[in-house]
Amino acid sequence: MTIRTICKQDKIYLTIIGELEDSKQIGELVESLSISETKNFNVTFLGANIIPKSIIEKLFILQEDKKCNIFVLKRYLFSYLQYLGIKCNYITKKLTFKKPKDNISYEKEKLSQEEIYIFLKDINNIYGYDYTEYQMDSIMRRINIAMIRERIYDFNIFREQVLHNQKIFHDLFLDLSINTTEFFRDHEVFNMIKNKILPYLNSYNHIKIWCAGCSIGKEVYSLAIILKEADMLSKTQIYATDINPYVIEEAKNGLYSITTLDKDIDNYRNAQGEKSFIQYFDINKNYIKVKEELKKNILFFQHSLLSNGTLNEFNLILCRNVFIYFNDALQEKVLKNFYNSLDNNGFLVLGKSEGIQKNNGHNYFYKYNEQNKIYRKINK
Ligand SMILES: C[S@@+](CC[C@H](N)C(=O)[O-])C[C@H]1O[C@@H](n2cnc3c(N)ncnc32)[C@H](O)[C@@H]1O
């Protein structure tokens, strides 16, 4: 990362090029933002996809004092900062713009499953991300969205762009990763974990939990809250993983928009939360920040469920609302991997609209509570 600093009259212009990689660089940037009490800042993030918590907080304070304009080049970062209530300006990219031919409208050009499959194979060969066994309909919808956004109306041109331009692939990668989540999503599932699974796990001296496809972390922090209230957090190690490295960074930051706080509190109450939801957060004007006590036992890292090899001997695995994007064959592969990653009698929790019926899951798991999609490993 490089920071370019220019001082002009009453303004300091900071341009940050590249990713913020280590705590030293982060410290340097926070220091640069603190150098002047009197001057205003113009901060431009040219390369970064992620901004760590300490910088976000500094930017927020500067903005509150009306001392800072922020510009970002990256769409993903722009959305994240906006979501947290940090106003920023999006520097739009200059795109290769191909006008649709008069007689071929975009809608008329239907993509065939075969050409998409070949395209996905090429993506895997070049970039190492394998989407060939994701649900084809969903992939096709996402590709359509990406083409409209890039204003490329011809699939072959789009294909070439993605395969030869890492930036365009990168945006498509983000389109393919759907990160919808909430605190205590499907509160009945958390009731079951609290009332049935935790009392069982409490007999262990040390507990290991894997939250796979954790997105921006709300699910794993919900879990940490119920563990804390059961006085079990300190003896638990939670692995929280996702294929998307940016959501992992957001999860580590643990900053969330305050706009959903009423819903979060409702969900927490419905999940039989015993205390006050906000006691686990520092509340800011626009966002809430997860307290360190919840983070201590969570290890966040990027990991794809398609990678070979098991992770560890877990007592409980949560993988909710991820299977819906996979075809049945891929679901079976991942179930097999979960089977190998669980200890005897281990629990698996899937999403509300997922299950083990169509993917041969009954070879590895039996139903524990079908309504909430909770299964247990078959001991062979
Ligand atoms: C809809 S979110 C679900 C978040 C959370 N589990 C919940 O239920 O609220 C799906 C997540 O799965 C992740 N995902 C998709 N494919 C994956 C893969 N192959 N390996 C790991 N995570 C994946 C996405 O990046 C996304 O964050």
The ligand as an SDF file (V2000), in Angstrom:
LIG
                    3D

 27 29  0  0  0  0  0  0  0  0999 V2000
  -26.8720  -16.2700    2.1250 C   0  0  0  0  0  0  0  0  0  0  0  0
  -25.3110  -16.2550    2.9370 S   0  0  0  0  0  0  0  0  0  0  0  0
  -25.7120  -17.1210    4.4140 C   0  0  0  0  0  0  0  0  0  0  0  0
  -25.1230  -16.4720    5.6420 C   0  0  0  0  0  0  0  0  0  0  0  0
  -25.4630  -17.1340    6.9640 C   0  0  0  0  0  0  0  0  0  0  0  0
  -25.0270  -18.5020    7.0120 N   0  0  0  0  0  0  0  0  0  0  0  0
  -26.9350  -17.0490    7.2450 C   0  0  0  0  0  0  0  0  0  0  0  0
  -27.6520  -18.0350    7.0820 O   0  0  0  0  0  0  0  0  0  0  0  0
  -27.4070  -15.9730    7.6390 O   0  0  0  0  0  0  0  0  0  0  0  0
  -24.4110  -17.4520    1.9780 C   0  0  0  0  0  0  0  0  0  0  0  0
  -22.9050  -17.3650    2.1790 C   0  0  0  0  0  0  0  0  0  0  0  0
  -22.2940  -18.5390    1.6270 O   0  0  0  0  0  0  0  0  0  0  0  0
  -21.0560  -18.1630    1.0940 C   0  0  0  0  0  0  0  0  0  0  0  0
  -20.6010  -19.2050    0.1310 N   0  0  0  0  0  0  0  0  0  0  0  0
  -21.0340  -19.4480   -1.1120 C   0  0  0  0  0  0  0  0  0  0  0  0
  -20.3180  -20.4390   -1.6730 N   0  0  0  0  0  0  0  0  0  0  0  0
  -19.4250  -20.8470   -0.7420 C   0  0  0  0  0  0  0  0  0  0  0  0
  -18.3900  -21.8330   -0.7170 C   0  0  0  0  0  0  0  0  0  0  0  0
  -18.1430  -22.6090   -1.7730 N   0  0  0  0  0  0  0  0  0  0  0  0
  -17.6480  -21.9590    0.3960 N   0  0  0  0  0  0  0  0  0  0  0  0
  -17.8720  -21.1780    1.4780 C   0  0  0  0  0  0  0  0  0  0  0  0
  -18.8210  -20.2260    1.5200 N   0  0  0  0  0  0  0  0  0  0  0  0
  -19.5970  -20.0560    0.4230 C   0  0  0  0  0  0  0  0  0  0  0  0
  -21.3350  -16.8210    0.4340 C   0  0  0  0  0  0  0  0  0  0  0  0
  -20.1530  -16.0660    0.2220 O   0  0  0  0  0  0  0  0  0  0  0  0
  -22.2740  -16.1730    1.4620 C   0  0  0  0  0  0  0  0  0  0  0  0
  -21.6000  -15.3580    2.3670 O   0  0  0  0  0  0  0  0  0  0  0  0
  1  2  1  0
  2  3  1  0
  2 10  1  0
  3  4  1  0
  4  5  1  0
  5  6  1  0
  5  7  1  0
  7  8  2  0
  7  9  1  0
 10 11  1  0
 11 12  1  0
 11 26  1  0
 12 13  1  0
 13 14  1  0
 13 24  1  0
 14 15  1  0
 14 23  1  0
 15 16  2  0
 16 17  1  0
 17 18  1  0
 17 23  2  0
 18 19  1  0
 18 20  2  0
 20 21  1  0
 21 22  2  0
 22 23  1  0
 24 25  1  0
 24 26  1  0
 26 27  1  0
M  CHG  2   2   1   9  -1
M  END
$$$$
